[in-house]
Amino acid sequence: MANDDDFSASLILKRGGLARVGLERIALLEAVARLGSISAAAKAAGLSYKGAWDGVQALNNLFDQPLVSAAPGGRSGGAAQVTARGQAVIRAFRAAEREVGAAFARLEADLSSDAELLWSLGLRTSARNALRGVVQTVEGDGVTAIVTLALGEGLTLRASITRRSVEDLDLAPGRPAIALIKSSFVRLDAGDGDNRLAGEIVDREAGEASAEVTLALPAGKSLVATLRPGDGSWDLPVGATVEARIAASDVILAVD
């Protein structure tokens, strides 16, 4: 019988310090593939609809191609399909999981106190938006540079960072990178126009002090914005077409 002192292997696929895919999200993908809807998959995986939807959007944002193709349906259910790319991710994860499990089975008999060196802490971020892309251009030869990230299907995002950061991250055309953006930096009513991304509101969750909306963007990407009472966009409903505005200085870049 297993106890709290037993070692076990838990696989998380990641690039650099940014976690990508763990068992929970693979299980969610498998449930979507099996049941054909995000709402049904949420129930099967023991998640709220919101939690499952967020998980699917995060996966679509962090891979070069969407892993799940979903039609609007909300909590009442809508058609969803795991793409060929998503099926490939599931197969790769399960294969890697088997290899990791086999390796730990071999090591378990002679693990000593030094085994703690095997474990590391994954970096977590409070930014609600993490969009993976490829550096398209790096402009500027002064203290500040403008880096343009191509997200797919003509969708681009500009980030204003220091020249030193460009050098430290080794940013150059063709280099994969991830844009991190806090949801409070995404404006739907006004604000800096460095980045203007057109999308459709596909989810809205509101409280008394704030509301969180999710915008569907091209290339299977999505963007989360936080709204406040009094904002001109506060009453925008699901289905509304809007233009998100993000200052280039509010975009943080991370690399593998």
Buried (B, 14 or more C-beta within 10 A) or exposed (E): EEEEEEEEBEBEBBBEBBBBBBEEBBBBBBBBBEBBBBBBBBBBBEBEBBBBBBBBBBBBBBBEBBBBBBEEEEEEBBEBBBBEBBBBBBEEBBEEBEEEBEEBEEEEEEEEEEEEEEEEEEEEBEBBBBBBBBBBBBEBEEEBBBBBBBBBEEBBBBBBBEBEBBEEBEBEEEBBBBBBBBBBBBBBBEBBEBBEBEBBBBBBEEEEEBBBBBBBBEBBBBBBBBBEEEBEBBEBEEEBEBEBBBBBBBBBBBBE
